[in-house]
Structures are given as structure tokens and as C-alpha cells.
Amino acid sequence: MYQPPQFCIDSRAECQRIIEAAPFATLVTRDASGVLGADHLPLLLAPAEDECASDILLGHIARANPLVRELESPLDGIEALVIFHGPQAYITPSWYPAKREHGNVVPTWNYQVVHAHGRLRLIDDPRWLREMVTALTERFESERERPWRVSDAPDDYIAAMCRAIVGIEITVDRLEGKRKASQHKSLDERRAIHQGLQDEYGYGEQEAACLGGVTPED
């Protein structure tokens, strides 16, 4: 990933926060013939307990997915890249004060993204799958007034559904985070972006500040 220094997220904790806030990921792998493939799926982050350990990403794919065949033979798994997309927005030059002053302005796109590099392996164990599916469900149902639970469905139905999937585990070797939020722009320009995101897109204060490069000190 092209990474200008001013956009780099150096904090592992900040990368983890982005992953947890935007868990729907793009999983990129390469098959034995060298052809790239991509899958799209939600992943759970199991953060490392200390700085020396690896973060783990957990999820599942359909048993019919060709990726399963690629993962059946290598005992140590295969190399994978997982992309998590955080907030993003088109930035119109109409927001900049400079448009009215001299017109030397152009559009851009601001965004947050995390790349997780690591080793991907299959986990084809019914008990593990049941626990992972339960954890995944609780992650997304927990804020609902009446959350659905895996136990709400008949056991034989859940067992049949689990037979149609396989678990995946990605041991993360490296996290790359990028936050492009017009950090190289002047404070007046960043404030204008912040205001435009709120006025035109209806973004909340936190998301507008994130994409507009405005800090509480500003």
C-alpha cells in the first residue's frame, strides 16, 4: 500500500479499533497457479494479549468455495491479505475557501483502511465452528433490543448449516493502517471539510473529525 508518512497509522491499537468498527473484510489470496482471488466476509478480531504475540482473525467460508481446496493441503496455510475499509468520503473542492479566492483546488477522497498480512488456514471442526458462529452472531446481535441467538434455532438445523461451511483462521504477521484525512491541508481547509461532511453528508461529529483531519485541539 502506498503510504505517505503523514497518513500512516503507527498505532497497533488504532488499527485494531478500525478492524473492530468495520469487520466486513476483503480477503485476498493466490491459488497454486498464481491467480489472485478475493472473498468478502465478516471477520472477528481476537487481539493479541501482548505486543509480542499475533492478532488472530476468525471467520468462515462456504464449503463449496474453491478456496477450501487450496487450503486442504498446505499444513502451514497460505499467505493472505485482508483489507478492512473504515469511513470514507468524496471531498469536493467547493468546500475549500481557496475556491473562492483563486480557484486552484481539486477533488480528493478521504478514507481509513487497514491491511492485515498473515497466514490463512482452515479449521474444519464442528465444535469450533459452532463456537465461532455463536461469537459472530453475538457480535452483531448484541445491540438489538431482542437479539437473535444461535440457540433460538433447532440444533439439527444449525448443525446442517455448519456442515455447509468451514472455519478460517488468519494469524496476522503485520498490520498496515492508513488514514487519509487531508492532514497536509491548512487548518482552515480541514475545518471546511469537517463542516462540509456534516452539512452535506450528515456525518456525525466523530466521523467528520476523523475524515476531516480535525483534532480536539483544533
HUPEQUI-V132822 format. One record per run of one state. SS is the DSSP state (H for helix, E for strand, L for the rest). FROM is the first residue (numbers start at 1). TO is the last residue. If there is no record, write none. Layout:
# HUPEQUI-V132822
SS,FROM,TO
SS,FROM,TO
This chain:
# HUPEQUI-V132822
L,1,4
H,5,7
E,8,9
L,10,11
H,12,21
L,22,23
E,24,30
L,31,35
E,36,42
L,43,43
E,44,46
L,47,55
E,56,62
L,63,65
H,66,71
L,72,77
E,78,91
L,92,92
H,93,95
L,96,96
H,97,101
L,102,107
E,108,123
L,124,125
H,126,141
L,142,149
H,150,152
L,153,154
H,155,163
L,164,164
E,165,180
L,181,186
H,187,201
L,202,204
H,205,212
L,213,218
